[in-house]
Amino acid sequence: MSDETETPDLTDEEMSEQKAVRLGKRERLIESGAGAYPVGVAITTTIPAVRVTYPALEVDAATGDIVGLAGRVVHLRNTGKLCFASLQSGDGQRIQAMVSLADVGAESLERWKDLVDLGDHVFVSGEIISSRRGELSILAKEWAMASKAIRPLPNLHTELSDEARVRSRYLDLIVREQARVTVRARAHVNASLRATFASHEYLEVETPMLQTLHGGASARPFATHSNAFDTELFLRIAPELFLKRAVVGGIDRVFEINRNFRNEGADSTHSPEFAMLEAYQAYGDYYQMADLTQELVQNVALAVAGSTTVTWADGTEYELGGEWDRVSMYESLNAASGLSITPQTSVEALLRESGKVGIDVQLPTHGKLVEELWEHYVKGGLVRPTFVMDFPVDTSPLVRDHRSIAGVVEKWDLYVRGFELATGYSELIDPVVQRERFVEQALLASKGDAEAMRLDEEFLRALEHGMPPTGGMGMGIDRLLMAITGLGIRETILFPLVK
């Protein structure tokens, strides 16, 4: 085999040829009795562990430490009596493997040259040394194929396209450090969230993903059919109504991290399938949930970045520390637009103002128009993390009326990086008012609003047994990672849905 340090981008024909060659090597491995895919190999350590044990060996040093380790071949150079390979562990750390005629013998060396390709997983047993160039290495006494790769790796010196990264995330993880960092960051995010909730004595639960009624948010659901029950079911759009049942049942502090599904558009901040955190606290309100959400996000920043000042992928620094701003939706809208909109402003007046700036809302209501006007005038100017407080009542059917301001509810949305990261409520617990709100939503649904909620009798029955005053919050996990890393949503989801 000639020296092979990288694989160029291949045409379909070249790929077929490469596969044919590698399939032939697979057959020879099997026929030899060595096998191309053994059940295991005799590893005694890992590449990361070796690098920790020997962080700075002197040049051309021997340790006397005999180990067995395995890794993926990402560089390969065969030069006569001495062959070199760079073996990579799953987290991207590497070690040099040296396979020499003197140490493995002529037959084993020739088999290495004949059978090993870029992308293969190989096992090497030998002494840990440093090379004449000071590179940490394992001097092989024996080697074995751990898994034969039939397809070559992409060119390690050329960036994968955005499309290739999301369609073939496994390749992205092999070749790109940022992809591996993002996966680890997401794990740290979830661990940090759970630790913060544990410190406040919250209990984690799981609620159904298949539901007979979709509810808990204004969104278009995915529908399916259960053969076993012969009934239409919906993939959940939110866990809210089931988590509130848990609060009714006496689980006073409850949260869930799980998947939601919304049959809507996909863009840089939206995915049809996404991870969601929701939490509810008996005898809490939306102010306490804002305090909790700020703590959750700041603790995540510390866990992932080591600081509340995070650095995004483009190098921008963003400050998540300190106390975050809290602004009124109506007051901030009027300040930015010069208008005088109140919760009592008519739909006709709002239609005139929205028409002036090109806003078109299907099935317009006061709340929808106010929120669209707010996004037009205010949203783009938010820089710091900001809680936008006190929303119109007709867009928030699960939220308690404001304790002192008529026509609005005790709800906030948290904006970070220019997008909505989280939302929080003082929950509506009056079953009579909740029924009235559901009826209003049902009327909107009958007029063609696909996002309107349905009347959920079972949830109302639970409320009628008495739910304590409660604060609630919800936050997208994918968006939280976006806020910490500066990446787009398809980068924060390990395997995003693509056409």
C-alpha positions in Angstrom: 0.0 0.0 0.0 1.2 3.5 -0.8 1.4 6.2 1.8 -2.1 7.3 2.8 -2.5 10.4 4.9 -6.0 11.5 3.8 -8.9 10.4 1.6 -9.8 12.8 -1.2 -13.4 13.5 -2.1 -14.5 10.6 -4.2 -16.9 10.3 -7.1 -19.6 7.6 -7.0 -17.5 5.5 -9.3 -14.4 5.9 -7.2 -16.4 5.2 -4.0 -17.6 1.9 -5.6 -14.0 1.0 -6.4 -12.9 1.7 -2.9 -15.7 -0.3 -1.4 -14.8 -3.3 -3.7 -11.1 -3.1 -2.6 -12.1 -2.9 1.1 -14.6 -5.7 0.8 -11.8 -7.9 -0.7 -9.7 -7.1 2.4 -12.7 -8.0 4.6 -12.8 -11.4 2.9 -9.1 -12.0 3.4 -9.4 -11.2 7.1 -12.2 -13.6 7.5 -10.5 -16.4 5.5 -7.3 -15.9 7.6 -9.2 -16.7 10.7 -8.3 -13.4 12.3 -11.8 -11.9 11.5 -12.8 -8.5 10.3 -15.3 -7.9 13.2 -14.2 -9.8 16.3 -16.5 -9.8 19.4 -13.8 -7.9 21.3 -10.1 -7.2 21.6 -7.8 -7.3 24.7 -7.7 -3.6 25.6 -6.2 -2.8 28.9 -6.4 1.0 28.7 -7.6 3.9 26.5 -6.0 6.6 24.5 -7.2 9.4 26.8 -6.0 7.5 29.8 -2.5 7.0 28.3 -2.4 10.8 27.5 -3.2 11.6 31.1 -0.6 9.2 32.4 2.1 10.5 30.1 1.4 14.2 29.4 5.0 15.2 28.6 7.5 12.4 27.8 11.0 13.3 26.9 12.0 12.8 23.2 12.9 9.2 22.3 11.9 7.9 25.7 10.7 4.4 26.7 8.4 3.8 29.6 8.4 0.0 30.0 4.6 0.3 30.2 3.0 -2.5 28.0 -0.7 -1.8 27.2 -3.4 -2.9 24.8 -5.5 -0.1 23.2 -7.7 0.5 20.2 -8.7 3.4 18.1 -9.8 4.5 14.6 -7.1 5.0 12.0 -7.3 8.6 10.9 -3.8 8.9 9.4 -1.7 6.2 7.8 1.9 6.1 6.5 3.6 3.0 5.4 7.4 3.3 4.8 9.3 0.1 4.2 10.2 -1.5 7.5 8.4 1.0 9.8 4.7 2.0 9.5 2.9 4.8 11.3 -0.7 5.3 12.1 -2.6 7.9 14.1 -5.3 6.2 16.2 -8.2 8.3 17.4 -10.5 7.7 20.4 -14.2 8.5 20.4 -13.5 11.9 22.1 -11.0 12.9 19.4 -7.8 12.3 21.3 -5.0 10.6 19.4 -1.9 8.5 19.8 0.7 7.3 17.2 1.0 3.6 16.6 4.4 2.4 15.2 4.4 -1.0 13.5 8.0 -2.1 12.7 9.5 -5.2 11.1 11.8 -5.7 14.1 8.9 -5.9 16.6 6.1 -7.6 14.8 7.9 -9.7 12.1 7.7 -9.7 8.4 4.3 -11.5 8.0 2.5 -9.2 10.5 4.0 -6.1 8.9 2.9 -7.2 5.4 -0.6 -8.0 6.7 -0.8 -4.5 8.2 0.2 -2.9 4.9 -2.2 -5.0 3.0 -5.3 -4.9 5.2 -5.4 -1.7 7.2 -7.1 1.4 5.7 -8.1 4.8 7.0 -11.3 4.5 9.0 -10.6 1.0 10.4 -10.7 0.4 14.1 -7.5 -1.5 15.1 -6.1 -3.0 18.3 -2.4 -2.5 19.1 -0.5 -4.0 22.0 2.9 -2.8 22.9 5.1 -0.3 24.9 4.3 3.3 25.4 7.2 5.4 24.2 7.9 8.8 22.7 9.2 9.0 19.1 12.3 10.7 17.9 10.1 13.7 17.3 8.7 13.5 20.8 5.3 12.2 19.8 3.5 10.0 22.3 3.4 6.5 20.7 2.7 2.9 21.2 5.4 0.6 19.7 3.4 -2.4 18.6 4.3 -6.0 19.5 1.1 -7.2 17.9 -2.0 -5.8 16.3 -5.4 -7.0 15.2 -8.3 -5.6 13.2 -11.2 -4.5 15.5 -13.6 -3.4 12.8 -13.0 -3.1 9.1 -14.4 0.0 7.5 -15.9 -0.6 4.1 -16.3 3.1 3.2 -13.4 5.5 3.4 -13.4 8.6 5.7 -14.1 12.0 4.2 -11.1 14.2 3.6 -9.9 15.2 7.1 -8.5 18.5 5.8 -11.7 19.7 4.2 -14.7 20.9 6.1 -17.9 18.9 5.6 -20.7 20.9 4.2 -23.5 22.0 6.6 -25.8 19.5 4.8 -23.3 16.6 5.1 -22.8 17.4 8.8 -26.5 17.0 9.7 -27.2 14.1 7.4 -24.2 12.1 8.4 -23.6 13.2 12.0 -21.5 10.1 12.6 -18.9 11.4 10.1 -19.2 14.9 11.6 -18.3 13.4 15.1 -15.3 11.5 13.7 -13.8 14.4 11.8 -14.8 17.6 13.6 -13.9 18.6 17.1 -16.7 21.1 17.5 -19.3 18.4 16.9 -17.8 16.3 19.7 -17.6 19.4 22.0 -21.3 20.1 21.3 -22.4 16.6 22.3 -20.5 16.8 25.5 -21.9 20.3 26.2 -25.4 19.1 25.8 -24.8 16.3 28.3 -23.4 18.9 30.7 -26.5 21.1 30.2 -28.9 18.3 31.2 -26.7 17.3 34.2 -26.6 20.9 35.4 -30.4 21.3 35.0 -31.1 18.2 37.0 -28.6 19.3 39.7 -30.2 22.7 40.1 -33.7 21.1 40.3 -32.4 18.6 42.9 -31.0 21.5 45.0 -34.6 22.9 45.1 -36.1 19.5 45.9 -37.9 19.1 42.5 -38.9 15.6 41.4 -38.3 14.4 37.8 -41.2 12.5 36.2 -42.2 11.3 32.7 -45.5 12.0 31.0 -47.1 10.5 27.9 -45.9 11.4 24.4 -48.9 9.8 22.8 -52.1 11.7 23.8 -55.7 11.5 22.9 -55.9 15.3 23.0 -53.1 17.7 22.2 -52.7 20.6 24.7 -50.4 22.7 26.8 -49.4 25.0 24.0 -50.7 26.7 20.9 -49.2 24.6 18.1 -50.2 22.3 15.2 -49.8 18.7 16.3 -48.7 15.5 14.5 -51.6 13.1 14.3 -51.4 9.3 14.1 -53.7 6.3 14.6 -53.5 3.5 17.2 -54.5 0.2 15.8 -54.6 -1.3 19.3 -57.1 1.3 20.6 -58.6 2.1 17.1 -58.4 5.8 17.9 -56.7 8.9 16.7 -53.7 10.0 18.8 -51.4 13.0 18.8 -47.7 13.3 19.5 -47.5 15.7 22.4 -46.8 19.4 21.8 -46.1 20.0 25.5 -46.2 18.0 28.8 -48.0 20.8 30.7 -51.4 19.4 31.3 -50.0 16.1 32.7 -47.4 17.8 34.9 -50.2 19.9 36.3 -52.1 16.7 37.1 -49.1 15.7 39.1 -49.2 18.9 41.1 -52.9 18.3 41.8 -51.9 14.8 43.0 -49.5 16.4 45.5 -46.1 16.4 43.7 -45.5 20.0 44.7 -42.2 20.5 42.7 -42.1 18.6 39.5 -40.1 18.8 36.2 -39.6 16.8 33.0 -37.0 16.9 30.3 -38.3 15.1 27.2 -39.3 15.3 23.5 -42.0 17.5 22.1 -43.3 17.4 18.5 -44.9 20.3 16.6 -46.1 20.0 13.0 -44.8 23.4 11.9 -42.0 25.1 10.0 -38.3 24.4 10.5 -35.7 27.2 10.5 -32.6 28.3 12.4 -34.5 28.3 15.7 -37.3 25.8 15.1 -37.3 22.0 14.7 -40.4 19.8 14.4 -39.0 17.5 17.1 -37.2 19.2 20.0 -36.2 18.6 23.6 -38.2 20.5 26.2 -37.9 21.3 29.9 -41.0 22.1 31.9 -41.3 22.6 35.7 -44.1 23.5 38.1 -43.9 24.7 41.7 -46.9 24.7 44.1 -47.3 27.9 45.9 -45.0 29.7 43.4 -45.7 32.4 40.8 -44.2 33.7 37.6 -41.8 35.9 39.6 -40.3 32.9 41.4 -40.2 31.0 38.1 -38.2 33.8 36.5 -35.7 33.7 39.4 -35.4 29.9 39.0 -35.0 30.1 35.2 -32.2 32.7 35.6 -30.4 30.4 38.0 -30.9 27.4 35.7 -29.4 29.1 32.7 -26.5 30.7 34.7 -25.6 27.4 36.3 -25.6 25.8 32.8 -23.2 28.4 31.5 -20.9 27.7 34.4 -21.1 23.9 33.7 -20.4 24.3 30.0 -18.2 27.3 29.7 -16.9 27.7 33.2 -18.2 31.3 33.3 -21.4 33.3 32.9 -19.6 35.0 30.1 -19.9 32.6 27.2 -18.1 32.6 23.9 -20.2 31.8 20.8 -18.9 29.8 17.8 -18.2 33.1 15.9 -16.0 34.4 18.7 -18.6 36.8 20.2 -18.7 37.0 24.0 -22.2 37.2 25.6 -22.9 38.0 29.2 -25.4 35.8 31.0 -24.5 36.9 34.5 -26.1 39.4 36.9 -29.7 40.2 37.2 -31.6 40.1 33.9 -33.9 42.9 32.7 -37.7 42.6 33.1 -39.9 44.7 30.8 -43.6 45.0 30.2 -44.9 43.9 26.8 -47.3 46.8 26.4 -44.9 49.4 27.9 -41.9 48.3 25.8 -44.1 48.2 22.6 -45.4 51.8 23.2 -41.9 53.1 24.0 -40.5 51.6 20.8 -43.4 52.5 18.5 -44.6 55.7 19.8 -48.1 54.2 20.0 -50.5 54.1 23.0 -51.7 50.5 22.9 -53.4 49.1 26.0 -55.1 45.8 26.8 -58.4 47.5 25.9 -57.3 48.7 22.4 -59.7 47.3 19.8 -58.9 44.8 17.2 -59.9 47.3 14.5 -57.4 49.8 15.8 -54.7 47.2 16.0 -55.4 46.0 12.5 -54.9 49.6 11.3 -51.5 49.9 13.0 -50.4 46.4 11.9 -51.4 47.2 8.3 -49.1 50.3 8.3 -46.1 48.1 8.9 -47.1 45.2 6.7 -48.2 42.7 9.4 -50.8 40.2 8.3 -52.4 37.9 10.9 -54.8 35.2 10.0 -57.8 35.1 12.3 -56.6 38.2 14.1 -57.3 38.7 17.8 -56.2 41.5 20.2 -53.5 39.3 21.6 -52.1 38.0 18.3 -51.9 41.5 16.9 -50.2 43.0 20.0 -47.6 40.2 20.0 -46.9 40.6 16.3 -46.5 44.4 16.7 -44.2 43.8 19.7 -42.0 41.5 17.6 -41.9 44.1 14.9 -40.9 47.0 17.1 -39.1 45.6 20.1 -37.8 42.1 19.6 -34.8 43.0 17.4 -33.6 45.6 19.8 -33.2 43.2 22.8 -29.5 42.5 23.5 -29.3 41.5 27.1 -31.2 38.5 28.4 -34.7 40.0 29.0 -37.9 38.8 30.6 -40.9 40.3 28.7 -43.7 40.4 31.2 -47.5 40.5 31.2 -49.1 39.1 28.0 -52.6 39.5 26.4 -55.1 37.2 27.9 -56.5 35.7 24.7 -53.1 34.2 23.6 -52.5 32.6 27.0 -55.4 30.3 27.9 -53.6 28.5 30.6 -52.4 31.5 32.5 -53.8 33.3 35.6 -55.2 36.9 35.1 -52.8 39.5 36.4 -53.3 40.3 40.0 -53.5 44.1 39.4 -53.6 44.9 35.6 -56.9 44.2 33.8 -56.7 42.4 30.4 -53.3 40.8 30.8 -52.0 37.6 32.4 -49.0 36.8 34.5 -46.8 35.4 31.8 -43.3 36.1 30.7 -41.1 35.1 27.8 -37.4 35.1 28.1 -35.4 36.4 25.1 -31.7 35.6 24.7 -29.7 36.1 21.5 -32.8 37.6 19.9 -35.0 34.5 20.2 -37.4 33.2 22.8 -35.6 30.8 25.1 -38.2 30.1 27.8 -41.7 31.0 29.1 -43.1 31.2 32.5 -46.6 31.5 34.1 -48.6 32.1 37.2 -50.8 29.1 36.4 -54.5 29.3 36.0 -56.0 27.0 38.6 -59.7 28.1 38.6 -61.5 25.3 36.8 -64.5 27.5 35.9 -62.3 30.1 34.2 -60.2 27.4 32.6 -63.3 25.9 31.0 -64.3 29.3 29.7 -60.8 29.7 28.1 -61.0 26.2 26.6 -64.4 27.0 25.1 -62.9 30.2 23.5 -60.1 28.2 22.1 -62.5 25.6 20.7 -64.4 28.4 18.9 -61.1 29.5 17.3 -60.4 25.9 16.3 -63.9 25.7 14.7 -62.9 28.8 12.6 -59.8 27.1 11.3 -57.1 27.9 13.8 -55.0 24.7 13.7 -53.0 25.9 16.7 -55.9 26.4 19.1 -56.3 24.1 22.1 -59.0 21.5 22.5 -61.3 21.3 25.5 -59.7 18.7 27.8 -62.4 17.3 30.1 -60.0 15.0 32.0 -57.7 18.0 32.8 -60.6 20.1 33.9 -61.8 17.2 36.2 -58.3 17.2 37.8 -58.5 21.0 38.4 -61.9 20.5 40.0 -60.2 18.4 42.7 -58.2 21.5 43.6 -54.8 22.6 42.4 -52.7 24.9 44.7 -51.4 28.3 43.5 -48.6 27.3 41.1 -45.8 28.8 39.1 -44.6 27.1 35.9 -41.9 27.4 33.3 -40.8 25.8 30.1 -37.5 26.0 28.1 -36.2 24.4 25.0 -33.0 22.4 25.6 -31.9 22.9 22.0 -32.3 26.6 22.3 -30.6 26.7 25.6 -27.5 25.1 24.0 -27.9 27.7 21.2 -27.7 30.5 23.8 -24.6 29.0 25.3 -22.7 28.1 22.2 -24.0 30.5 19.5 -24.7 27.6 17.2 -27.9 27.0 15.1 -30.5 24.6 16.2 -29.5 21.9 13.7 -26.0 21.9 15.2 -27.3 21.5 18.8 -29.5 18.5 17.9 -27.4 15.4 17.5 -29.6 13.8 14.7 -31.9 16.6 13.4 -34.8 15.8 11.1 -33.8 16.5 7.5 -35.7 15.9 4.2 
